[in-house]
Structures are given as structure tokens and as C-alpha cells.
Amino acid sequence: MNNKTLTLIKPDDWHLHVRSGAALKSVVGMTATQMGRAIIMPNLNPPVTNAAQANIYREEILSALPKDSTFTPLMVLYLTDNTTPKDIQEAMDNNVVAAKLYPAGATTNSDSGVTNIVKLYPTLERMQKTGMPLLVHGEVTRNEVDIFDREAVFIDEVLRQVVSDFPELKIVFEHITTKNAVDFVRESSDNIASTITPQHLLNNRNDMLVGGIKPHTYCLPVLKRAEHQVALVDAAISGNAKFFLGTDSAPHTKHDKESACGCAGVFSAPHAIELYAQAFDKAGAMDKLEGFASKFGADFYHLPHNTQTITLKKQNWTVPNELEFNGDVIVPFMATKTLNWRLEAPPLDWTPN
């Protein structure tokens, strides 16, 4: 690294939404440009609940990739109250790498999710024995719990008990948003890791609410206070292998985000690594970016590091206001803002609509 360029092992995205059909074709190439692999979220409609569906979805993604792409989608099973140990074994036999816990009603297309984690204890036992990681959307969904407290309450009411009951179960606490979560992950065994999104490193709830609601920064779990943002940055740049890159990039059209009931999700896939570079550079920790982006996640999943590299250049550029998406338009995260690092010669058409 010098002051103007940084070459990294090609990163991986350990939490990504790419949808399906024409929407998938609009976005998957953006991730493939920047990332070697990605954990593909299974909350389609209907969700990916068995090995056969995961295989079909994998083939759909592969067929939508740009020509000569080496990108590898990593498939995930969507857990329901009815997921059995047999479902887990069949998934593992078909190269499904993890299973995802969505508390019912927690986020987009989560209505089929788990209503009570205890119902899944035989399934979690099989996952513990086989080594399949449990990916957790860590929020309770009860109406009486404040939306800004739902992650912390989930830790105390659900996650601590699961970790106690299944001490060898590998868990990824996804898209963490609070100091509570950072502390929990740090204090837990090496079986527990977490992903951190670019929006939670670069924004806090003021960025979403002050001066009017900014729907394109609205995601779940929702942005929290500045003190939590600071804790997340400290975790990301710490060099602690428990914390690694997961964008939670989730494409929704401009209309769906700006409607009376705007969808939750931030779209960061086209410029994900540049966004992380922005956060690490601001913290004076560019030397820690490669571990976070390119090594720690692969190590947790017992996968080799990618052999390709990417190069970032210190270069000011402006994120477009809109991009084409599935015959419509989408607003990328940090639209119209200036970023300070750019992927060298990105083969994307950034022309605003």
C-alpha cells in the first residue's frame, strides 16, 4: 500500500440479497465485479427452505453472471418452524453452507420465519454436530419492544440462551448495530462471529432522521445512536477476526423506498468496497481493511482466501443519484455523496438516469 493505491485479496460479501428473475440480472454482476464469493440470503418469496430450492436458485444466479465471471454464490437455507434435522443434512449434502434464522416478521419476506427458537432445537443440534453455521437476524419482533432496543433484547432473551444450550454451534450474528452486540461477540467463544454493514459504519440514526426522513438509509436492523456507530467502527478496524464484511445490500426500487410504507434495505452492492474503504480511511485504519474484507470471513467458513486481487485508488468521485434496476430505477447508498476511494477501472456504467 502507498498513499494513493491499495491492493487487496479480492473480498467476499458474507451477507447479500440479489432477489431473483429480472431483478437478479440487474444487480448480481455488480457484486461479482467486486467480490469473489457471497452468502446469498434465502428470503425470496417463497423462501428457499430446502436443498432442491437452493440448487435451483444457485443455478439461476450462475446463469445471470457476466461472461467469464469467477464469482461463487454460497447458498443458505431459510429456517422455519418446520425445518428438520433431515433438511439440514440434505442441505449440507448439496453444498448449502449455512442456515438462516429470521424471527417471524423481522424484515423483508420474513413472515415464514421462526416463531419460537425452541421449536428448532433438534435442528440446531444437528447443525452443531455437522458444523453448519447458524446465521442470525438478531431482533425480537414484539410490538411493545422499541425498535431501537430490539437487537439488545434479542441478545438477552434469545441469543445468550442458544449459545449456552449449544456451545459448539457456529453462529454469525449478522449486520450487528449496537455496542451490546459488539461486546457480546467479543466476549463469546471463537464459534461466534458477526458481519458489519457499510451503512452502520458510515451512518447513525441522525443521518436517517435529521432534516427529514431519508428513506434510502432505512434498513433493518435500523440505524442506532452515534455511540453504537463508534463501537462498530472500533470492532471493524480492530483486526479481531470475529468481525468481517457483510453488506446486507438489498435492492428496492426508488418508488418502493419512497412510498408511504417504504421498504427496509440499503443498496450498496455497486460500490461496497469503496464504502468500506471510506470508513476505514476515516478511522486511519486502511491497513486493517484486507483482513476484515478478504480473510476473516473465509477463515470462519473454512474456505480458502481468494487468489485474485483488486486495487483501490485514492480518487474522489460522486455516487450517482440513480441507477437502472429491473426496468425501473434504484437509489444507491450515499447517492450524490463524494467517496474518496474507487475500485480501479470498474467495468460498470455509472451514468445517472
N, C-alpha and C positions, 0 to 999 in steps of 0.2 A: 504493500500500500504506500502511495505517496499522498500529497495533499490534494491531488486532482483526480486520481483514479483509485478504485478498489476492486480487485478481482477476488471472487468468492467461488467456492464449490457451489454448483447450481443448487438453489434452495428447494425445499419441499413445503407444501401447504398442508398442514395436518388438520384442517377443518375448512371445507369448501362446499358451496352449493352451486350446482351448474344446471339445475332443472332438467327438462327432457324436451324432446321434439325440436321444433324450430328455435325455441329459446336456448336450448343446449348448444345448438350450432352457432348461435350468436356470441357465446361467451367462452366456450371451453378452450378455443385457440389462444385467448388472452392469457389464461393461466399456463398453457403449455409453452408459451414463449418464455416465461419467467421461471417456471417450476419444473423439476424433474418428475415429481410424483405429487399426488394429492389424495387425502382421505375424502371420499365423496359422501356427503350426507344423504341419508336414505329417506328423508321426509318428503317424498313425492306424494302425489295424490292419484291412486292409492300408494301407500308406503311400501318400501322394499322389506318384506318381512320373512323371506325365505331364500334359500340358496339359488333356486331356479330364477327368481326375480332379479337377484343380484347379478347373475351371469348375463341375463338379457340386458340389464342396464349397463354393465361393463362393455358389452359389445356395441351398444348404442353410442357410448362415449367414444370408444375407439374408432368407430366409423365416422364420427363427426370431427376428428382431429385433422389439422392441416397435414398435407402430404409430407412424408418423411419425418413426422414428429416422433420423438422418442419418449414422450410423456406417458406415464403409467398411472391409470386410475386405481385406487385402492378402495375396495368395496366394503360396505358396512351394513350390518343387519339392524333393522328397526325393531326394537323390543316392544312387545305388547303384553298385556296381562296373560296372554295365552302362549307366549313363546316357551318352548320346551327345551330340555337338555338335548333332545334329539335334533331339534332345529339348529342348535349351536354346533353340534358335531357335524351335521351336514354342511353347514356354512363353512366351517374350518376345512372340511374335505374339498370344498370348492374355492379355496383361496380367498375367502372373506376374512378380512384381517381384524375386525372388531365388531362390537355390538353397541348400539346407541340407546341410552336411556333418555327419553323425553317424558318428563312428567306431563300427564294429560292436560292439554290446554296451555302449555307454557309458551309456545311460539308458533311460527308458521307451520301449518299441516301437522300439528301435534295432537289432534283430537283423538287419535288412535293410540296414544301413548299410555304409559303405565299409571294406573290409579293408586296403587299401593305397592311399594318395592318388595314387601314381604311376600307377595304373590309370586315373585320371581326368584325366591331363594334357592330352589332346586336348580334353576337355570344358572344363577350366579355361582353355585357350587361347581357346576360343570365348567364354567368359564375359568374359575380359579384352578381347577385341575389341568385344564388344557392350555392355560396361558393366554387365552383370548382377552384382550383389553376391553374394559367397560368404559365407554365414552359417555360423559355425564353432562347434560344441560342442568346446571345446578341451581334451580329455583323452585320454591314451593309456589303453589298456584291458588291458595285460598284467598278469597276476596278480602278478608279482613287484614291480611298482611300487606303493609305498604310496599309498593313496587320497588322502592329503593332499598328495602330490607330483605327481599326475598332470597337473595343469594346467601346472606349471612344466616338466615333462619334455616335454609336448606342444609347448610353445614352442620348446624347444631341438632336439627331434628332427624336428618336422614343420613348424611354422608359419614358422620362420625360412627354411627351405628353399623353401617355397611362395612366400613374399614375394620371395625372391631370384630364383626362376625365373620369376615372373610379377609384375614390378614395377609394372605398371599395373592389376592386378586389385584391384577394390574388395572389401574384407574387413571384415565385422563380427565381431569376437571377442566372442561372446555371453556373457552372465552371468559376467563375469570375477570372480575370487575372491581373487586374490593380488596382492601388491606387484610380483611378477615380471611379471604381465600388465599392470598399470598402467604400469610402466616401459617395457615393450615397445611398448605403444600410443603412449605419449608420444614415444618415440624414432623411431617409424616415420613413413613419409610420410603425407600427408593422405588417401591411399586407405584407411588403416587406422583403424577406429573400434571402439567397443565399447559394449555395454549393461551396465548395473549394476542388480541387483535390489534391492527394499526389504529382503529378509531379510539380504542380505550387507552392507547399510549399518547395519542395526539390531542384528544378532546376530553373534556369533562362536561358535566351537565349544564354549565353556563354556556358552553358552545352550542348546545341544543336549544336553550330556552331564552337566553338574554336577548332582548331586542326583537322578540317574536320567535315562534316555533320554527325550527329548521328541520323539516321532515326527512331530509336526506342524511341526517346524522342520527335518526331514531332507529334503534336496534334493541334487541332483547338478548341478554340482559341489558337493561338501559344504562346509559352513562351515569356515573356517580360523581360525588364531590371531588374537588381537586386533590384532597389528601389521599384518596384512593388512586387517582391517576398517578400521583407521585410514587406510591408504593408499587404500582405495576411497572413503571419505568425502572425503578430500582431493581425489581426482580428480573426484568428482561435483560438489563445490562450487567447483571451480577456475575455472569459466567456459570451460574448454577444450572446444571443440565436438566433439572426438573422443569424448566421453563423454556418453551420453544414456540415457533411460529405457527399460527393458525389464523387465517384471515377472517373466517366466517363470512367471506364475501357472499352476498345474497342478492341476485338481480331481481329488481322490480321495476316496472315501467314508471316513468315520471308521473303519469296520471295516478297510478296505484299508490305512489308515495304521497302525492299531494291531495288525495281525496279526503272526504270527511272522516274516514276511518283509515288513515294511512298505514300501509304495511310496514312491519318491522323488518329492517335489514339494510345494511350498508354495502354498496357495490365498490369493491376495492381491487378486484382481480386485474384490471389492465395495468395498474401501476403499484402493485402491492409491495414489491421490494423497495421501490423508491420511497414509499410511505414509511416503511420501517427504517430505511436509511435516514430519513428526515428526523425521526425520533431519536435514533442512536447518535446521530451527529449533534443534535441539540444537547444531548446529555454528555457529549465528549467521549463517546464510547464506540466509535466505529470499529475498533479492533475486536470488539465483542460480538459484532453482527454475524460473522460466519458461524460461530458456534450455535447461536440462537436460531439462525435461519437454515443452516445446512447440515448440522451434525447431531444436535441433541435429540431431535425427533426421531431421526433414523436409528440412533442408538437405542432409544426407548422401545422401538418396534422391532429391534434386532434385524435391521436391514442395513445393507452397505451404504456408505456415502455415495452420492452421485459422482460419476467420473468426469462429467462436463463441468465447465465453469461459465460464469457470467462476469461482466465487467461493468461497474458503475462509474460514471463520470460526474465530477463536481460541475454542475451546469444548472443554472436557473431556467425553469420552464413553467408554463402555466397549464394547469389541468383544464381540459376543455369543459365548457358548460354542459354539453350534452353529447351523447354518443348514440349511434343507431343500435337498436335492440329489437330483434324479432318483429321487424316491420313497424316499430314504434321508436321511441327514444327513451334513454335512461340517463340519469344524472350520476356521474361518478363521485365518489367520496372526495372532498376537498375541491370540488368544482370551482373554477376561476381563481384558485389559490396558487401561489408560487411554491414549488418544491425546489430543493437545492441539489438533488442528485437524480441522474437519469440513467436508465439502462442503455448501454452503448448500442447505437443503431437499432432501436426497437422496430421490428417489422410490422408495426401497427399503423393503420390510418387514423390519426388523431384529429382529423379535420372536423371541427364542430359542425353540427347540423344547422 
